[in-house]
């Protein structure tokens, strides 16, 4: 970790990468496995890795997802080659003896699920961001979004579990000619400070 990535890599992951509303092309199962195998290395608290991902790809899975989508997100999501349901397991602590064997981290989170909810949501959200970065690193375009009914997604994909959906990411290959001009970002001085 002694040298920064070249500008072309930084452009692909951050500076010129865009959120796409129209995604097409093919995304292979092997690419999805590569994506996960990159994203899994992102840090989480006590290595809890609470994110649970569903790569919605088959017509049957898309039919399960469609009723949960808001009208404005329906067509683009149904057309995308893959939609990732980024969710988190509120019983993540059960895997801590394997994931964080240095100490009894499981005991830190035992008790009612309410006591684990914030940690699961925060760290699962981090992992969802890693999925976006991994997808871009592999040459995919992404379209992360809210705009769906979480309860319907949870019933369709996670019924009877402690897994809760957070947000969706459409994956595929976008057409830059269909993008509107890039929206501005806040400058360092507007959004950050060094103390």
C-alpha positions in Angstrom: 0.0 0.0 0.0 2.9 2.3 -0.7 1.8 3.9 -4.0 -1.5 5.5 -5.2 -3.5 3.9 -8.0 -2.9 5.4 -11.4 -5.2 8.2 -12.6 -7.0 5.9 -15.0 -8.0 3.6 -12.1 -9.1 6.5 -9.9 -11.1 7.9 -12.8 -12.9 4.5 -13.3 -13.7 4.1 -9.7 -14.5 7.7 -8.7 -13.9 10.7 -10.9 -15.6 9.7 -14.1 -17.8 6.9 -12.8 -21.5 7.8 -12.9 -24.8 6.5 -11.7 -26.7 5.0 -14.6 -30.4 4.8 -15.0 -30.3 2.6 -18.1 -28.1 -0.5 -17.9 -27.8 -3.3 -20.4 -25.4 -6.0 -21.6 -24.5 -9.2 -19.8 -23.1 -9.8 -16.3 -21.8 -13.3 -15.9 -22.1 -15.3 -12.6 -18.3 -15.4 -12.6 -18.2 -11.6 -12.6 -20.6 -11.5 -9.7 -18.4 -13.9 -7.8 -15.3 -11.8 -8.6 -17.3 -8.7 -7.4 -18.1 -10.3 -4.1 -14.5 -11.6 -3.7 -13.3 -8.0 -4.0 -16.0 -6.3 -1.9 -15.6 -8.8 1.0 -12.2 -7.3 1.9 -13.6 -3.9 2.9 -13.3 -3.2 6.6 -16.2 -3.5 9.1 -16.3 -3.2 12.9 -14.8 -6.3 14.5 -14.9 -7.9 11.0 -18.6 -8.4 11.5 -19.4 -8.4 7.8 -23.2 -8.3 8.3 -24.1 -7.6 4.6 -26.1 -10.2 2.8 -26.4 -9.8 -1.0 -28.9 -11.2 -3.4 -28.0 -10.9 -7.0 -31.4 -10.7 -8.7 -30.8 -12.0 -12.2 -33.3 -14.7 -13.2 -36.8 -13.9 -14.6 -38.3 -15.6 -11.5 -36.2 -13.5 -9.1 -37.1 -10.3 -11.0 -40.8 -11.2 -10.8 -40.4 -11.5 -7.0 -38.7 -8.1 -6.8 -41.0 -6.1 -9.2 -44.0 -5.7 -6.9 -41.7 -4.0 -4.3 -40.4 -1.3 -6.7 -41.6 2.2 -6.8 -43.1 3.2 -10.1 -40.2 5.4 -11.1 -37.7 2.6 -10.5 -39.6 -0.3 -12.0 -38.7 -0.2 -15.7 -35.0 0.5 -15.3 -34.7 -2.2 -12.6 -36.5 -4.8 -14.7 -34.3 -3.9 -17.7 -31.0 -4.1 -15.8 -29.0 -7.3 -16.2 -28.7 -7.7 -12.4 -30.0 -5.9 -9.3 -28.2 -6.4 -6.1 -30.3 -6.4 -2.9 -27.9 -5.0 -0.3 -29.2 -6.3 3.1 -27.8 -6.9 6.5 -28.2 -9.7 9.0 -29.2 -8.5 12.4 -28.0 -11.8 13.8 -24.5 -11.3 12.4 -23.0 -11.9 15.8 -23.5 -15.7 15.4 -20.6 -15.7 12.9 -18.2 -13.7 15.0 -16.4 -16.7 16.5 -15.2 -17.5 13.0 -14.9 -13.9 11.7 -13.2 -12.4 14.8 -11.6 -15.3 16.7 -9.2 -13.1 18.7 -11.7 -12.5 21.5 -15.3 -13.3 22.4 -16.9 -10.6 20.2 -20.1 -12.6 20.0 -20.8 -11.7 23.6 -20.7 -8.0 22.8 -23.8 -8.3 20.7 -25.9 -10.9 22.5 -29.4 -10.0 23.7 -32.3 -8.5 21.8 -31.9 -7.7 18.1 -32.5 -4.0 18.8 -29.1 -3.9 20.4 -27.5 -5.1 17.1 -29.6 -3.2 14.6 -27.5 -0.1 14.4 -24.2 -1.9 14.0 -25.7 -4.2 11.3 -27.1 -1.3 9.4 -24.0 0.8 9.6 -21.6 -1.9 8.6 -23.9 -3.4 6.0 -24.2 0.0 4.4 -20.4 0.2 4.3 -20.3 -3.1 2.5 -22.9 -1.9 0.0 -20.5 0.9 -0.9 -17.7 -1.6 -1.3 -20.0 -3.5 -3.8 -20.3 -0.3 -5.9 -16.6 0.3 -5.9 -15.8 -3.4 -6.7 -18.3 -3.3 -9.6 -16.7 -0.2 -11.0 -13.3 -1.7 -10.6 -14.4 -4.7 -12.7 -15.7 -2.5 -15.5 -19.4 -2.5 -14.6 -21.7 0.6 -14.3 -24.0 0.9 -11.3 -27.3 2.4 -10.4 -27.7 2.4 -6.6 -31.1 3.5 -5.3 -33.8 3.5 -2.7 -37.3 3.8 -4.0 -38.7 0.4 -3.1 -40.8 -1.1 -0.3 -38.3 -2.7 2.1 -41.0 -4.8 3.9 -42.1 -6.4 0.6 -38.5 -7.2 -0.4 -37.9 -8.7 3.0 -41.0 -10.8 2.8 -40.1 -12.0 -0.8 -36.5 -12.7 -0.2 -35.8 -13.0 3.6 -39.0 -14.3 5.2 -38.3 -16.0 8.5 -34.8 -14.6 8.9 -33.1 -11.7 10.7 -32.0 -10.3 7.4 -33.3 -6.8 6.4 -33.0 -5.0 3.1 -31.2 -1.7 2.9 -30.9 -0.5 -0.7 -30.6 -1.8 -4.3 -27.9 -1.5 -6.9 -28.6 -2.1 -10.6 -25.5 -3.5 -12.4 -24.7 -3.7 -16.1 -23.2 -1.6 -18.8 -24.4 2.0 -19.3 -24.5 4.3 -22.3 -22.8 7.6 -21.4 -24.7 9.4 -24.1 -27.8 8.9 -22.1 -26.5 10.6 -19.0 -27.3 14.2 -18.0 -24.5 16.5 -17.1 -22.7 15.6 -13.9 -24.1 17.2 -10.8 -21.6 19.2 -8.7 -20.0 18.1 -5.5 -19.1 20.2 -2.4 -15.6 21.4 -2.2 -13.3 20.3 0.6 -13.8 23.6 2.5 -17.6 23.2 2.3 -17.7 19.6 3.5 -14.6 18.9 5.5 -12.0 20.4 7.8 -8.7 19.5 9.3 -8.3 20.0 13.0 
